[in-house]
Amino acid sequence: MAEAEAERKRAAPPSWLLSGLRPGSAPIPWAAAVRASIAMAGPLAVGFALDRPAYGALVSMGALSGVIGDTADAYRMRVLNIAVPQLFGAVGIMLGTLVYGTGWAAVAVLTAVGLLSGMMSTIGAVASVSGLLLLLNSVVGAGLPLPAPWWVAPLLLTLGGLFVLALTLLAWPMRRKLPERVAVADTYLAVADLLAAAGTDAYEKRRQAVTQALDTSYDLILARRARYHGRSGAMVRLLAQLNVVIPLVEAAPAVHVRRSRLPDAIPAAVRELAAAVEESRTGGAEPELPAPDSPATRAVDSALRHAAAVVHNADVDPYNVDDRLGRPAALGVRMRRATRAVLFSGTSWRYGLRLALCIGLAQALTSLVAVDRSYWVALTVTFVLKPDFGSVFSRAVLRAVGTAAGLVIATPILTAVPIGWWDVLVMVVLAALIPAFTAKGYAFQTAAITPVILLLSDVLNHQGVALVEPRLVDSLLGCAIVLVAGYLLWPESWHTRIGHRLANAVTDIADYVAYAFDPGSDGRGGERISPVDQAERVRARRRIYRDLSSVRSEFQRALTEPPPVGTRAAAWWPLVVAVERIVDAATAARVRVDHGAPEPAPEEVAEIQQQLRELAEGLRASEDLVSVRTELPGDEEGVLAPLRQEVVAARAIASPQP
């Protein structure tokens, strides 16, 4: 029996592959599915009606790019996510059209575009999608004969993307609530769940949800306020309501580290504030709360009463609301910073060179060897190797699996459905599957997009089921190029970056300890500087949680890699959790001091800082972890006792040695 079980486990697919093939639990976005059906089937119908099916297919291809890029909630971000990439896509299709049929000149141009696209990926989400469309459309234009004159294809593709944008904006006047207001209300709900979970094993998960909610809310509000020279009254009030939830978030660890539970009335009061924020209600009564009995509960009580006063106040002074995370700089300043970061970043150049190498190889291969529908090879490379989209290895494997599944769907359609109005009805169904399947995972998205691309290609070229085999062969060739030239040839692909990012977070924690308990210090043992205000302390803490969020993202990416990378990544998890507990303990200690606990001795603070810096240096030195015994003597009843215990535990769990 045991032998049969062992044999079954050996025959099962590896866990890193199963994690990508397991569908996600996200709900189906019905509005997006309907919008995709209209956006992609509508142009096709118009093309058939005007006896210009090729034009309709090109507009539908542009709409496909818009459908894939429409991932934000706030309308301003949706405009950016759809409109800006379309402009780069138009430039890409023009470049590709100009080098169509030029052989090695096309190889050189597409390689250069690949370098630029990869480097753009390091700027941000909108720039990444823009670089993706720039490269994708360059490849399409260089490999596919498009209608003359040269400006027709860019115009039609752009019209498709703008059609998606127009459909998206139709719902704007009918929206019931500001996305920013909903985000702030969701943050209050997440904080209520965090306070309810204090002292329990569910606390860690709830804290992660709060971090994500805060990031989303601040990003939405500050991005909108950056567009105004003055102050928007609604945004000022929302920013004030978001700022006052920070002390509540900081008070939660003070309760949790003592493993005490809060009365149910406290989370209930926070949920009532969430409802008031979402409904924009003012003038509510002061919450009835149980009397606090410790510095931690006094911190919660004080923060909650202050939050209630701000939420219920209809008049907020626009000149007395600080941007806790810093208001975004002007657009020109941000563009100059992004340009400098791209040009002088080693990571940016490495990403760009990897993508350029693989695109160049794909184009060179198809120039030397007769490959039917050769531009699909470079398209596969582009989708798989976009370096900011996750694990290259797992994406290559999932791309192959998803393409094969998509071909299973496409084959009977191309065989049985004649070109004409039936294609419009089929497109209504296939286009709706793209948003629905995208929510389930990358392999599912590929399976949904593949039959759509083949259907549009059939409208353009009338090859029917003959498109299936080239699509499979070209996709496998593209995946092979990525695995060899974009993965195996780059040693950084075989290593996790968890240790380095975790080291940065630990260094920031050491600085935060100095800021929190010695406000006259620069945080690095240097000369004393002017005291750090409360806003700066909050920003320092938020930077740490953003760092840890980045660590978690890298951890999830690394787990999808095959051994030994995935195995090494799993070994880091206890230390990731331990570092998060250190942040909570440091925050809790500061809150307790603010509400009556005695200040810790400077020597104790300095010793904790030293231990944290040693841990950070060790994390940068090795990928192999061994336990190290650490002693941190101090007052066992003092305010820093829980923090010392967490630091010792972190070093005992896993402290790297060179």
N, C-alpha and C positions, 0 to 999 in steps of 0.2 A: 504493500500500500504506500509506504514511504517512498519507495523507488519510483512508483508511478507518479506520485506527486512531484518529486524532483524532476522527472522527465518532462512533466507538463510545464513546469516553470522554465526549464531550459528551452522548450519549444515556443514559449510565449514571446511576443515582441518585447523589446527592451522598454523600460519605464519611461526613458526620455522621449521615445517615439510615441508611446501611448498617451503621454501628457498632451501632445499636440493633436492627436487624433480624437481625443475625448472632447465632445462638444461642450462649449461653455454654457452657463446657466442663465445668460442674459435673456431678457424677454424680447419677443419679436417686435421691432419698431414698425408698427403698421403704417403710420403716416409716411415714413420714409419709403416703405415698400410701394405704397400707392403713388407717391411722387416719382419713384424710379420708373414705374410702369408707364406713366404719362410722359415723362421726360424722354424715354427711349423709344417707345412705340409711336408717339405722336409724330416726330420728325420722319420716321420711316413711312407712316401713312401719308404724310404730305408729299414725300418723295414719289411714292407710287401714284398719287393723284395727279401730280404734275409731270408724270413720265420721266422723272429724274431720280430713279432709285439710288444711284450712287451718291447723289447729293444728300439724300435723306440718311443714308448709311453713315456718311461722314459727320453729319450733325448728331446722330445717335452716338457715334464714338466720342465726340466731345462731351455729350451728356453723361456718358459712362464715367469720364474723369470727374465730372462734377458730383455724380452720385457717390463715388468712392471717397471724395474729399469732404463731403458734407457730414462731419462728425461732431461738430461743436453744438452746444446748447444755446448760448447767447447769439442773437442775430448778428451783432457786429462781427463776432468771430466767424460766423458762417459766411458772411460776405467776404471776409479776408480769405478764409479757407477755400472758397470757390473761385472768386474773381482774380486774385493775385496769381495763383498757379495757372489760370487760363492764359494770362498774358505771356508767361514763360513758355507755355505749351505752344502758343502761336509762333513765338520766336523759334522754338525747336522745329516745328513743321516746316518753317521757311528755310532754316539751315539744311534740314534733311533734303528738301526738294532741290535746293541749289546744288547739292553734291550727288544727287541720284544718278547712278550709272557711271560715276567717275572712278570706280575701282579703288585704288590705294589712297586717292585723295579723300574719299569717303571714310576710309579706315582712320586716317589721321584726324579728320574733323570730329568724328564720333568719339575717338579716344580723348581728344581735348575736352569735348563736352562732358564725357564721363568724369574726367578729373574735376571739372567745375561743379558738376552735380554732386559728387561725393563730398567736396569741401563745403558746399552749401548745406549739406545735411547736418553740420555741427552748429548751425546758427539757431535754429528753432523749428517748430512744427510747420509753420507756413512756408518757411524757406525750404524745408526738406521736401514737402510736396511739390513746391515749385521746381526744385531741381529734378525731382522724379519726372514730372511732365515734360520738362525741357529735354531730358534725355530720351524718354519714351517716344515723344513725337519726332525727335531728330532721327531716331532709328526707323520709325514708320516712314517718314518722308524719304529717307535714303534707300529704303528697301521695297517700296511699293509705288507703282505708277499712279499718280494722283491727277485729278482733272486740271487742265490748263485753263487760264494762265496761273502763274505761281501763287497769286494771292487768294485763289478760290478755296483751297484746302484749309489754310489758316483761318479764313473767315468762317467757313462752315463749322470747323471744330470749336471755334470760340463761341459761335452762336449756340451750339449744343450746351456748353458750360453755362452760358448766360441764361439759357432756358431753364436749366435746373435752378439757378439762382432766383429767377423770377418766380418759379413755383414755390420756392422756399419762402420768399418774402410775401407771398400772398397771405400767409397766416399771421404776418406781423400785426396788422391792424386789429386782428381778432384775438390777440393774445390776452389772457386774463391777468397775468401777473408778470412783473419784471423778472427775468432770469436771475438777476443779481439779488432781488428780494427773496426769491425761493432758495437761492444758495445760502444766504445768511440764515434763513429759518432752518434749513437743513443742518447748518452748523450748530445751532442751538439744540436741535434734536440729538445730534451726535454727542454733544457735551452732556445732555441729560442721560443718555445711555452710558457714557463714561462714568458719571457720578454714581449711577445705579450699580455699576460693575466694580466700583472701588472696593478693594479687599477681597475680590474673588478672582478665579482663574480667567474669567472673561475680560479682565481689564486690558490686557495687552492688545487684543483684537479691537476693542473699542477705542483705544488710544490711536491706533493706526487709522481708524475711520475718521477720528477728529482731525488728525494731521491732513488727511486728504481733503476733508471738507473745508478746512481753513485755507489750504492752498488754492482750492477752486474759487472760494469766495473772494479772497484778496486779489487773485488774478483777474477775475471778472470786474470787480469794482475799480481797481487801480487802472486797469486797461481802459475802462470807459472814461474815468476822470482825466486821463492823460490827453484826451481829445478836446478838453475844454480849457479855455484860458481862465475863465472864472470858476466859480464853484456851483455845481448842480445841487439844489436843495435836497432832492431825493437821495442822491449819491452821498452827500455829506451825512445825512441821517443814517443811512445804511452803514457807512464807514464807522460812525460813532457806535452803532449797535454791535458791529463786529469787533471793534477794539475792546469794548467792555466785557466781551466773553473771554478774553485772554486771561484775566485774573482767575476766572473760574477754572480754566484749563490748567493753570499753574497750581491751583489749590488741590486739584484732584490727586496728584502724586503724594501730597502731604498726608492725605487720608489713606491712600492705598498702602504706602510703605509701613504704616502702623497696622495694616490688616484689619482696619475697623470699617464697619458699614455705616452708611449715612441713612437717616430716616427717609422713608418713601416720599415724604412731603417735599424734599429738596429737589429730586429729579422731576417731580410733578410740577413744581413751580417753574423750572427751566422749560419744560414742555409748554406750559402756558405762555411763557415769553416767546417761544417759537411761533405759536399761533398768532400772537399779537404782532410779531414782525411780519409774518406772511400776509396777514390781513390789514397791515398798516394801521392797527388800532392804537389809540393813545388814551391817556387819562385813566389807566387802570389803578386799582388799589394796590397798596404795598403788600407783598406776599406775607402770609402768616407762616413763620418758620419756627421750629423748635429752638430752644436756647442752646447756644454752643457751649461745649464743655472742655475744649482743648485749643491750643494754637491752630491746629489744622482745621477744626470745625469753625473756629472764629474766622479763618481765612475764607472758607466757603461762604459763611453767612455774610461777611462784609462784601465779597465779590458779587454775590447774588442780589443783595439789596441795591448795590450800585447799578448793576445791569438792569434791574427792574426800573429804577428811576430814569435811566437813559432811554430804555425802550418805550416807556410810557410818556416821555417828554416830546411834545410836538414841535418845540422850537429848539433847534440845535445851533449853537454859535458856529458859523462856518469858518471862523478864524481861530477856533480853539479845538480843532480836531486834527490830531497828528496822524500821519500815515505810518502805521507801526512797521510795515515792511519797506517803506520808502516808495514815494511816488515815482513812476517811470519817468526817465529823462525824455526830453524832446525827441521827436522822430529822427531829426538829423543827427543828434548826438548818438542815439542808439545805432543808427546805420554806420556811423564812423567806428563805433566800438566793435560792432559785428564784423566790419571789414578788417580791422586790425586783428581781431581774434582769429579770423579765418586765415589771413595771410601769414601770421606768425605762430600758428599753433601746429605742433608736431602731430597731434591727433588728427587735425583737419587734413594735413598733407597725406598722412598714412591712409585715411579713409578714401581720399580722392585718388591716390595712386592705385589702391586695390581695385577700385571700380574701373579706373581707366585701363589698367592692365587686362582685366577680364573682358571689357568691351572691345579693346583692341584685338585680343585673341579671337573673340567671337567673330568680329568682322573680317579679320585676316583669314580665319579658317573657311568662312563661307565665300571668300574671294578666291581661294585656292582650290576648294573642293566644291563641286556642284551639289548644293543643298537646296532642295525645293522649299520655297517660302523661307529663305534663309534669315530674314529679319526677325523671325520668331526666336532664333537663338539668342540674339542680343537683347530682345525683350525679356526673355526668361532671366538672363543675367541681371538685368536692371531690377526686376522685381525681387529677386532672391538676395542680391548683394547690397541693397540699400542698407548701409551699416547701422543706421539708427533704428531699424525695424526689428531688431532682435537677433537671435542666434542664426548665424549663416548656415551652419551645418543642418540644423533641424528645418530651417526654411527650405533648403534645397531638397531635402527628403520629402517634406510635406508638399512642396510644389509639385514634385513628380507624382505623388499619390493623388493630390487634388486634380491634377491635369488628367490623369487616367480616369478618375471618377467623372470628371466633366465630359470626357470623350464618350463615356458610356451613355451619358444623357444626350449628347449631341448627335451621335451616330444615327439613331432612328429618326431624329428630326430632319437631318440632312438627306436621309434616304427617302422618307415618305412625304415631306412637305415641299411642294413646288414653290419656286420663287414667285412671290406675288403677295396678295393680301393676306394669305394664310400666315406669312411671316410676321405680319403685324400682330395677329392674335397670339402667336407663339411668343413674340417678344414681350407682350403684356405679362405673361406668366414668368418667363425667364428673368426679366428685369426685376420683378418683385422679389425674386429669390436672392438677389445680391445683398441688399441690406439685411435680410433675414439670416442668410448664411454667414455674412461677415461677423455678426455678433457671436457666432459659434466657434470661430477660429480660422486660422490662415488656410488650412487645407480645405475647409468648407467654402471659404470665399473663393479660392481658386477653382473649386468644382463648379461654383455658380457662374463665375466670369467666363470660363472657357467656352461653354456652348454659346454665350452671347457673342463673343469675339468671332467664333466660327460662323455663326449665322450672318453677322455683318460682313464678314469676309466673303461669304458665298454670294451675298447681294452684289458685292463689288466685282467678283471674279467668276462667278457661275461655275464653280468646280464641284459643288456638292460634297458627297461623302469622300471624294478624293482628298479633301482637306484634313481628314482625320489622321491618317498615318504620318504626313509631314509634321503635323502639330505635335504628335507624341515624340517623334524622333528629334525634332528641334528642341523641344523642352528638355528631353533627357541630355542632349548635347550641352545645352546651356547650364543645366544643373551640374554636369560633370566638369565643365570649365570652372564654375564657381568653387566646387569642392577642391579642385586641384590648385588653381591659380589664386583663388580668393580665400582659401582656408588653409590648406596644408602647407603652402609656401610661406605663410605668415606665422612665425612662432607665437605672436601675441594671441593668435586664435586658440592656442592650446592652453592658455593660462586664464584664470579668473582674475578680474580686477577688484574682487571683493576686498582683499587685504589692504590695497592702497586706498580705496575709498573709505574703508572703515578706519584706517589710520588718520585720514583727514578729519573724520567725525570725532575721533578721540582727542586729537589736537584741539579742535574747536571746543570740546567739553572742558579741557584743561584751561583754556582761555576764559570760558564762561565761569568756571569756579573762581578764577581770580577776579573777574568783574563782579560776581555776585557777593563775594565775601571780603573783598578789598577794593572798593570802588575807586580808590585813588591810584590803582595799579594799571599798567597798560596790558595786563594779562599775560605777559611773556617775560616777566622778571626784569624789565627795563626800568628806565627812569619813571618816576611818578608823573602822572598827567592829571588833567582836570577830571573831576568825578564824572562817571558815566551815568547818564540819566536813565530813567525807567524805560523809555522807548528804546534806547540802545540795548538795554539788557534783554528786552523782549525780542528785538531783531536778532540778537546773538543766539537766543534760544531757538527761534524759528529757523535760523540757518542750520542749526544742528539737526533739527527734525527733517529739514529738506535733505541734508546730507544722508541721514538714515533712510529716508525714502528712496534716494538714489541707490543706496546699498541694497535695499530690498529688491529694487528693479533689476539690478545686476545679478543678484542671487537667483531670482526667478529665471532670468535669461540663461545663467550658467547651468541651472538644473536641466535645461532642455538639450545640453550638449552631451555627446557620448562620453564614456570613460576615456581618460581619467579626469577630464575637466569637471563633468557632472559630479563624480564621486568626491573630488576635492571640494567642490562648492558645498556639498551637503555637510562636510566637516566644519564649515565655518558657521553654521546656523546657531549653535549654542552661544558663540561669541557675539553674534549680531544681537541676539536677545539680551545678553548680558550688558552690552554697551547701551542699549535702549533703557535698561533698568538703571544704569548709572545716571543717565540724563534725568530720569524721573526722581531719583534720590537727591540729586543736586538741586533740582527745582523745589522739591518738597522741603529741603533744609532751608532754602532762602525764604520760602513762604512762612515757615515756622518762626524764623528770626523776625520777619516783618510783623508777626502777630504775638510777640511776647517772649519767645525763647531767647536765651542768651547767645551773644555772638561767639563763634568758635575762635580758638586761639590762632594767631597768624602762623605759628609753627605747624599746626595741624593742617591748615589750608595748604601751606607750601609743600608738605609731605605728600598730600593727595595729588597735588599738581605734578610733582616729580614722578610719582608712580604712573600717572596717566601718560606723561610724555615718554616714559620708558616703554610703556605698552605700545604707544603709537610708533616709536622707532622700531620696535620688534616686528610690528605688523608690516612695515615697509621692507623688512629685511628678508623675509622668507614666506613661502607658501605652505610650509609644513608646520604643524602646530603641536607643541608639547606642553604639558602642564608645568607650572612654576609655582613654588611655594613663596608666598609673600606675607610679610607681617607688617601691619599698619597699626602700631600702638596708639592709643588715645582714650579719651573719656568715653566709656561705654554707655554713659547716660547722656552724652552730649548730642548737640543737634546734628553733627556730622557722622555719628555712629552708623546709621544706615548707609550713608554714602561710602564710608570706609569698607563696610562689609561687601557692598556691590563691587567696588574696585578689586578687593581681594578675590572675590568669586570670579570676576572676569579673568584675572591673571591665572587663577587656578584652573579654569576651564580650558583655556587654550592661549598660551603665550608663545609666539614664534621665536625660534632660535635659528641663526644663520647656519 
